Amino acid sequence: MSQDPLHIAFVWHMHQPLYKDPISGEYVLPWVRLHGTKDYYDMAAILEKYPSIHQTFNIVPSLTEQIIDYCEGRAKDKFLDITAKPADELTIEDKRFILSKFFFANWENMIMVFPRYWELLNRRGFHSYDEGIDDASRYYTAQDFLDLQVLFNLSWIDPTFRETDRFIKGLAAKGKDFTEGEKLKLIAKQMEILKSIIPEYRKLQDLGIVELSTSPYYHPILPLLCDTNSAKEAMPWAELPNSRFAHPEDALEQIKRGIALHKKVFGSQPKGMWPPEGSVSEQVIPIIAGEGINWIATDEEILEQSLGKSIKRDGIGHCLDPYILYKPYKVSKDGKELSIVFRDHILSDLVGFVYSKWDAEKAADDFIGRLLYIRDSLGDNFKEHLVTIVLDGENAWEYYKNDGNDFFNALYSKMAQNHLIKAVTISEHLNEHSPTETLPKLFSGSWINHNFKIWIGHIEDNTAWDHLSEARDTLASFENGLMKKNKTLKQEDRLKLEQAWEEIYAAEGSDWFWWYGEDHSSMNDIEFDDLFRKHLKKMYLLLDKEPPAGLDIPIISEERVYEPLARPTSFITPVIDGEITNYFEWLSSGRIEIEEGGAAMHRERKGGGIISSINYGFDIKTLFFRFDFAKGIALSDIKWGFTIDFIHPKNYKAEVDINGLNITMASILGKDAKGDWVIKADIENIAVKDVVELAIPFKNLSLKSGDEMRFFITIIGEGLPPERWPRRGYIIENIPDKDFELYNWRV
């Protein structure tokens, strides 16, 4: 068998929403700064230890702009301003803000590693409701607040700096009783790290260790900019906005601007592009290719849809059609051509969502084992083949111990020593192996379920698109009017138009639409909604026009369908014993996580209460739930409970009360003829130990196959306010029939 290595391409997508308020100029959230000190530098710098591991980093231009803003002193955020404020000068509002926001960090991996930080969180309590904050603030001294100011920012600095930087290492070792001088020096260190990010990427690029690719400037969904009707290809049932948005010229401008900034900052024309959210369509091919881009990447489901054939996998995720998935293709339209590669969905998600719970060495061994399995499955004919892994480059690592450094060191050292696999950049592979097969078509969709459901089709999404269409039409009409009046525009009019178009392009970004609709929710939904509408308001104000009254009305609604992190994919049969008996017991279940921050786009949990996550699933007769406790919760010390409200097709409640490790009540409630809640049945199969597990027969909820079940969950702790899962809206699942697994099995 050939000893040539199989090529592996990692693409790390570096992106944050545009947090800058277009009217005040203030950054409303601090995640560019904090991910800058924790993730952006070290994700690249670690490769200096492993120069044979070549990787691709896709850096979104609007992120680059925000990093530069901080480096050049133009970016101000409230989190930073309140950090810098002397602790003995903090106002009541400042203290409320700190106690509410300065625990936005992963509790297990970022707070508990600092005993003083964990102590301060325990003193505040595990909830951040207003009344509790006001009560807690009375028990914090000025030194407590000073320590919290330091520890919040220190926790968002990568652990490698706590090992190598003398000052940061000393600060971490000191652990408490910090001084104002130390705090100001820590802020200066933050700026020092931020200023090193772009030079580090340029250095690694010049050394040939990394390839830097780009995206359109403000991270818009390109197919929807070209034509919102393109959503119909994957979603023929979708309700689209009242106003059709079809401006391929905006897609072109976003690409041009992104490439221009990339060349200015990194000194070279990018060869590749990650279209935002892996969103592609045939219409975008000539637009991207026409600007000198050679390759793009998207998800394997787009490949399936484009070829009209499924990619088969076995029960543990191994690809059974490696000759289809693991190679680049060509796509062409109107005489323009691009190379395109497709991410392995399973491998990418293992890194992004699964390995964080594993021992670092075992995770690295599993990953490499999967790569070697792919190589073996290709036989001797693998030289043209490429395994592509694409995921967020900043959002997963807080869920790993030591910010993922243990995992990466284990993985990269093993890869560097294994001559059967070779980590390459996308362009390195394409330079050696140009694609030989052209796709018959390029399906219009994104990396999430090969459609655009997250960004269009919901009433909130459609309302935002209609606001955007109206604003853009107003600006285009205003510009045409000026051009008719003046052959040569005045400098002030030209500047006004440039600024107004900038607001339109910013409002076209995907991030605003991400939070509209039922798919995602966070503690910062209101801020994102406000920022989107402010970009459009600013456009009108620049034209000396009164913004439409509708832009003063929040788009976000309270009640909506919520899309959980994962949905059930096959039947499960867990042992109801309060223990996670094995990894596969709940593998195919649905999963709900409460989001409490704004850092990550998919998994942005910054804290929590009693429960960290909830799994649910079913077999043909029974509905199962599993409640996982937050780290650090002392079960013997708490009285708590939960209610599962089933609100459709009939009203039922599952009520459970727990005292430590004892279940004191577990019942199904329904309404009697008078409309009062009464006990209909006991929940007989329930256990609490390491987790809470329970089973509810569908018949006890009057549910049958084919019914649409809607539910939400409320967690109630003694002395704490109710905590609703999901925060707004409800989850919908269809009660399965015997063919459920056939529908969900990817054949």
N, C-alpha and C positions, 0 to 999 in steps of 0.2 A: 504494500500500500504506500502511496506517496507520502513523503514526509513534509511536503509543503504546508505552510500554515493557512488556516482559514481566516479570512479577514473579518474583523469585528469593528463596527463603527459606533461609538458613543456620540450622541448629539445632546448637549445640555442646553436647554432653552432658558435664557436669562431674561426675565420680564417682570415688571411691576406696573400696575395701573398708574395713570398720571394723577398724582396726588395734589398737585399745585392748584389752589383755588384761583381761577382766572380773574377774579375781581379783587380779592384781598392780597393775592400773591403768596399767601401762607400755605405751607404744606399741611394738609389736614390730618395726615397719618404719617408715621415715621419709618415706614418699612423699607424704603430705599436706603436710608441711612443705616438702619439696623441690620438688614440683610447684607449691606455693604461691608459691615465690620465682621459679620459672622460667616458669610457664604461666598460672595463674589470673588474675593481675593484668593482664599485658600483653595477653592475648587480648582482653580488653575494652577496655583503655586505648588500644590502637592506633586504635580507632574515633573517638577524639576528633579525630584528624587527618582522618578521613573521615566527617563527620557525616551525609552522605547515605546511607551504607551502614548500613542498619538490620538488626539480627540478633536471633536468639532464643538465649538461654542457658538450658539446663535444668540447674538446680543441685540435686543430690540432698541432701535434708535431713541425712542422716548425715555427708555431707562438710561441710556448713555447721557442724554440731555440732563436728566435729574441728578445723576452722579456728578456731572460737571458743575451743576448748580451748587451742590454742597461743597465741592472742592474749591470753588471760586467765591464762596461766602455769600451767594445770593439766596440760598435756600434756608428758610426758617420754618421750624415746625414747633407746635406748642409743647410737644414732649421734650424737645431740646431746650426751649426757653424755660420751662418749669424745672428741668434738671439743673440748669445753670443758676437758678435763683437761690440765694442763701436760705437755708432751711429755717432760720429764725425769722425770716421775712415773709414766709408763705402765708397767704390769706386762707380763709375758710374754703373758698372755691378752689384754690390751688391744692389744698390738702384733700379735698373731695376728688379732684381729678387724679391725683397721685394714687390714692387708695383704690380708685376704680380702674385705672389704666396701667399702672406700673407692675401689675402681675400678669400682663399679656406676654406669657412665655410658657413653654411646655413645663408643666409642674414637675414631672419626674426627672427629666433630663437637663433642665435649665434652672429650676428653682431649688429642688431638693439637694442639689450638689453644693449649695451654699447654706449651711445650717442657719445662719442669721436670716437669710431671705425666707426660708421655710418657716422660721419662727414668726416673722412679720406677717406672712400670709395666714398662718394659724390664728394669729391675734385678730386679724381683720375678719376672718371667717371665709368660708369657701363660696360665698355668694357676694355679688357686688351691687345689690339693690340699694337704692338711695338712703332709706332709713337706716339700714345696717352700716353704711359708710359713715353717716353722720354720728352714729353711736360709737363706732370704732375709733373715729378720729380723736376722740377725747382721751383715749388711752395711749396715744402716740406722742412721744416727746420730740423735740426738735432734732435730737440725735437719731431717733428712729426714722424720721423723714429723710434725714441726710443719708443714713445707711441705705434706705430704700431708693433714693435717687441714684446712688452709686451702683447698687446691686442690680437694678433693672438694666442699666446700660452695660454693666460688666457681664451679665448673663448673655448678652447679645454680641459678645466678642468671641471669636472662634477660640476653642481650647488650645490650639497651637500657639496662640499669642500668650496664653497663660503659662505656657511652658518655656517660650523662647524670649519674650520681652521682659526685661528685669523689673520694670515698674509694674506692669500688669500682673506678673507672677507674684510680686510682693503684695499687691493690693488684694489679690485672691487669697493669699496665705493669711493676710491680716484679718479678713473676713467681716470685720465690724469696726465701729468707732472710727469711721473715716473722718477726714477733715475737709473743709471747704477747698483747701488747696489741692488735695488729692483728687477731689471731684473735678475741678477745673482742668487738672492735668489729664484726667481720663477723657474728658471731652476733646482735649487737644490730640490725644492718642487716636480717638475715633477719626478725627479729620486726617490724621497721618495715614491711617489705614485706607481711608477712602481715596486719598490722593495716590495711593500705590496701585489701585486696581487697574486703571487703564494702561499705565506703563508695564505692568506685569503681563497683561494680555499681548501687548505689542512685542514685548521681549520674546515670549513663547512662540508668537507667530513668526518672528524673524528667525528663531532657532529651528523652525519647521516642526515643532512639537504639537502645535495646535493650528487648526484652521478656524478663522472667524467668519461666520456667515451672518446674515441680517434678516430683517423682516420689514414690511412696510412701516412707515414712521410711527404712526399712533396705534399700530396693532389692530387694524380693521379686518373684518371678514371680507376678503376680496370678492368672492362670488356674489355676496349680497350687495356690495357697492356697485358691482357691474350690473346686477339686476336682481332685485328681491324675489322675482318670480322663479329664479333658479332654485329656490327652496322646494319648489313643487316636485322636482325630480325624485327626491328622497321622501318627501312629505306631501303626496298628492291630496291628502285630507286636510292640510293646514289652512287655517284662516290667516290671510296675509293682511298687511296694513292697508288702510283705505287708499293711500297714495303710493303708487308704484315708484320705487327708488331705482333708477337705472342710470348710473353715472360712471361708466368705465374710465372716464377722464380723471375722476377722483382716485380710482385705484392706481392709475398711472402716476399721478402726482404723489401719492403716498409712497410708492415704490421709488420714484426719483429722489424724493427728499430723504428717504431712508438710506439709499446708496450714497448720496452726497455727504451726509453726516458721517457715515461709516468711513468713506475715503478720507475725509478731513481728519477724523480722530485716529483711525488705525492705519492710514497711509497707503491703502491699496483697495482696488476694486474687489468686492466680495464675489466669489464664484458661486456661492450657494445661498439658499433662502429657505427658512421654515415659514411657509405661509401661516399667518396667525390661526391657531387652533387646528393646524393641519388642513385648513379649508381650501379646497381646490374645485375647479370646474374647467371645462374646455375653454371658456371665454377668457380665463386669466392666463392661459399658456402664452399667447403671443405678446401680451402686455409684459409679463415677467421676462420672457426670453428676449424681447426687444430692448431691454435695458442691460443686456450683457450678463445675465444670470445663467449659469450652466446647469444647475441642478436644484431640485426642490425635494422635500420629503413630506410624507403624510402617513396615515395609518394603514394597517393590513386590511381593514374592512373596506377601504376605498378600492384596494386591489381586487378583493373578492367581487365587489359590485361592478367594477370595470370589466373584469373578465367573465362575469356571469357564472362563476363557480365558487364553491365554498372551499376554504382551507381547513382541512381536517386536523384535529388534535386528539391525543389520547387522554386518558383520565387524569393525568398529572401535568397536562399542558404541553407535552412535546408535539411539535409540528410534524404531521405525517405527510405533508406536501412541501418538503424543503426546496424542491426545484422550482416551485412557483413563487414562494415568498422571498427566498434569500438571494435576490439578484436585482440589479438595477434594470429599469425599462426605459424606453423612449416614449415621449408623448409629443404629438405635433398638432398644430392648428394654423391655418392660414400661412403656411410656409415657414413657420417658426417651430423650433424644436427644443425640448428640454430633456435632460435625464431626470428620472424620478426614482426614489428609493422608498421602501415601506417599512415602518417600524414593526418589530415583533411586539405585539400587544402584551403577551404574557411576560416576556423577559423585562420589558419596560416597567410593567406594574409590579413585578416582584421587587425590583429595586425601589420603586416609588412608594409601595404600600405594605409589603410583606416582610422583607428582610430586616426592617427596623426592629421587629420583635424577636429576631433570632440572634444567637451567638454569632459574632462577626466572622470567625473562622469557618463555622458551618455554613453560613450564608455564602461566603466566597466560594467554598467548595461546591455547594449546590449550583451556583451560577456557572462556574467553570465546567462542572459536570454536564450541565445542559448544553453549553457551547460544544463540548467534545461529542456529545450525542448528535448534535446537528452535523458536525464534521463527518462522523461515522456514517450518518444516514445519507450523506451525499456521495459516499464511495470515493472513487478517484477523480470524479469530475466536479471538483469544487473550486477550481482556481478563479472562475469568473464570479463566484458567489460571495455575497456580503450579508452579514447579519447586522441589522441596524437596530439600535436601542435609542429611543428618544424620550426624554421626560424633562420636567421642570428641573432646573439646576440649582434652585434655592429653597424649595418649600418642604422637602421631605426630611431634611437632615436633623431638624429639632426632635424628630421622633426616634432618632437613633441615639444610642449612648455615645458620648464624646463627639457629638455633632457629625457622626458618620465617619470620623477619621479612622477608627479601628477597622471598620468595614472596608474603606477604600485602601488602606495600607495592606490589609490582608488580600484583597482582590488584585490590586495592581502588582504586588510582589509575586503572587502566584502566576498571574498572566505573563509577567516579564520573564519568568523562569520556564514557561511552557512553550516549547518550540512549535507546537501544533496549532496555536492560535496567535494572531497578530492584530493588535489594535491600530487602526489606520484612520486617517481623516477621510471624509467622503470623496474629496477631490483626489487624494492619493490613489484610492481604489479606481476611480473613474479614469485616471490617467493611465493606469495599467490595463483596465478592462472596460472598454466602452460597452454600453448596453447593445445587445444584438437583436432584442425583441422589442417591437413597438406595440403598445396597448391599442386595441381596436377603438377604444374610447376612454375618456377620463370622467368617471362618475362625479357628479356634483354633490359634495358633502364634506364633513369635517372628521376629525379623529374621534369624536364622541358619537357613537352609534351611527356613523356615516350619514348624519343629517345635520340640520341647522336648528334643531328644536330649542336649544338653549338660547338662541339669539333672535328668534323670530317665531311668530305664531301665537304666543300668549297675548292676552289683551294688554298687559304691561309693556311687553316688547313692541307690539304694534303701535301703541300710543307713542312710545319713544321714537320709532321710525317716522311716524306722522309729524311729530314736532320737528324732527331733523329735516324732513322733506320741505316743510313749510319754511323753515329758516333758510335752507339752501336756496329755494326758489326766490325768496325775498332778496337774498344777497345777489344772486345772478341777475335779477331784474334791476336792482339798484346799480350794479356795475354796468349793465347795458345802457341804462339811462345816462350815466356819466360819460360813457364812451361816445354816445350820440351827441352830447352837448359839447364835448371837448375832444379835439383830435389828439391833443397831448394832455395827459392828466397832470394836475398839479402834484407836487411832491407830497403835500399833506393828504390828498385824496388817494394817491398810490399807497402811502403808508397805511391809511385807514383800511383800504381794501385788503392789503396783505395781512393785517392783523385780524380782520373779519374772517378771511378764508382760513386762517390758522385755527380759529375757534370752531369752524365747521369741521375741519379735518380732525381736531381733537375729539369732537363729539361723535365722530364716526368710529372711534375705537371700540373694540369688542367688549371691553371691561364693563362698561355701563350696562350693556344688554345681558351680560353674564348674571347680574344680580336681579334683573327683572324676571318675572315669570316664576314658575314653581320649582325650578331646578336647584337653585342655590340660595342660601340665606346666611347672613352673618350679623354680628353686632354693629356692623358699619353700613348696612343697607341704606340707611337714611343719608349718610355722607356721600355714598356713590350716586344716589338719586339726585341729591342736591348739586353735586359737581357737574353732572350731565346737563341739568337744566341751567346752571350758571354759565356754561360754555355758550349755550344758545342765547341766553340773556345778554351776555357780553357782546355777542355778534350784533344784536339789535342796537345796543347802546353805542357801539362804535359807528353805526350808521345814523345816529341821532334819532332813532326810532323807539317808540314805546314797545317793550317786549309784550307779546300776547299774554293775556291774563292767565291762560292755561299753564304757562310756565311757572306760575306761582303755586300750582297745585301739585303735591307729590304724586308721582306715578305709582309708587309702591302701594299695594293694597294689603289689607290685613289677612284676609282669608284666601288661601290658594292651595293647590295641590303641591306637595313637597316631594322632591325627587331625592330618595335616600342615597347614601354613598354607594350602596350595592343593593341589588334586588335578588330575591331567591331565583336560583337557576336550575335546581333539581330538588327532588324530595330529600328531606333529612330525617333521621331517626335518632335523635340524641338521647343519651341516658340522663334522666332527670335526677341528678345526684348532687347538684351544686358544685360540680367539678368539671373542668374541661378535660374530658377523658382522653381525647387525642385531637391532633390538629385537624383531621378531616371531619370530625363530628359536626361542626357548624360551617364547613368550608363553602357549601353552596347556599348559605343563608343570606337574607338581606341584612343590611347594617345601617344604623343611624348614628351619626355623631353630631353633637351640638357644637356649633362654631361660635367662638367668642372673640375673634380678633380679625385683623384684616391683612395678615401677612401672606397667607397662601391662598391660591385660587381654588384649590380642591380640598385641602386638609389644613384648615387654618385655626385649629383649636388652640387657644392660648391658656386655657385653664379649665375649670369645671367644678361641679359640686360633688355629690355623693357618687354619682354614676358617670363613667367616662364614655361608655358606648352601649348600644342595645342591638342585639342580633335577633332576627325573627325568621321563621320559615315554617314549613308544613310538610305533612304527608297527606294522603288522600282523605284522612279523617280528622286530623288534629293540627292545631295551630300551636307553635312553640315560640317561646321568648327566652332570651338570656340577657341579663343585666350585668355588666362588668363594672366593678368598683373602681373609683379613682384611686391612684396611688396615694398612700399615706393615710387613708381612711381607717380609723380604728373601729371596726364593726361592733365590738363589745360595748362601745361608748355611745352608740346612737340609736335613737328610735326614728324610724322612717317608714315610708310606704310609697306605693304608687297606684295610680288608677289608669287603666287602659280604656279609653272611651271609644266605643264602636258607634259611629254616628250614621251609618248607612250599611245595609238597607233598613235595619231596625236599630233602635237605641238599646244598647247593653253596656254595662261597665264590668270590668274585672277589677276588684279592689283587693289590695294586699297590704297588710300592716306587718312590720317586722321590728322586733326589739333585739338588737344584737344579732345572734344567730338563731333566734326563735321566731317562727311565723305565728303571729297572734290572730290573724284573720286572712282568709283567702276565699273570696266568694265571687260569683257572677250575679250581677244585679240587673233587673229589667223593670219595666214600668207596669203597674197594675192598671185596672180599669179606670181608676181615679187619676192616673198620671203620676202616682208616687213611686219612688224607687223601692223595690223589695228584693230580697234574696231569692234567686231562681235556682241556684245550684252552688255547691261547694267546689272549689278548685282542689281536687284530690291529689294531683300529681305536681308537686312543687317542692323545691329544696333550696336551701341557702347554705353556702360554705365559702368557697373561693369566689363564686359567682352566685347569682340567683337564676334558677331555671324553673320554668313551668310549662305545662301542657294544658291546652283548653280544647276539648272536643268541639268541632264546628257545630254539632247539633245543639250544644248548650248556648250558642249564639244565634240559633235559627238560620244558620248559613248553609248553603248547598252549592255544589259545583256550578260554576258559571256566574254566581253572584259577584257583584262588585263590592268589596269590603273597604270601608273608609275608617281610619282610626288615628288617634293621637294619644300620647302618654303624658301623664303629669307625675312628677316626682315631688314628694312632700317630706321634708325633714323637720324634726322637732325644733321650733324656734326659727325656722327659715321660711322664706316665701316659696310658693309653688314654682317649680321649674318645668316648663312645657317642652316636650319633644314631639315634633319639631316646634321651634319657637313660634312660628306662624303657620296656619293651614293644617293639612292632614295628609296622610299617606294613603294611597289607593293600591289595592292588590285584588286581582280576580281569584276567587276560590277555585283551586285546581280540579281538573278531572283526571281520569286515569292516563290521558295522553300528554299531561303537562310536560314531562321530561322529553318527549319526542319533539314538542314545539321548541324547546329551549336548547336541545342538543345541536351543536354546530357540526353538521355533517358535510 
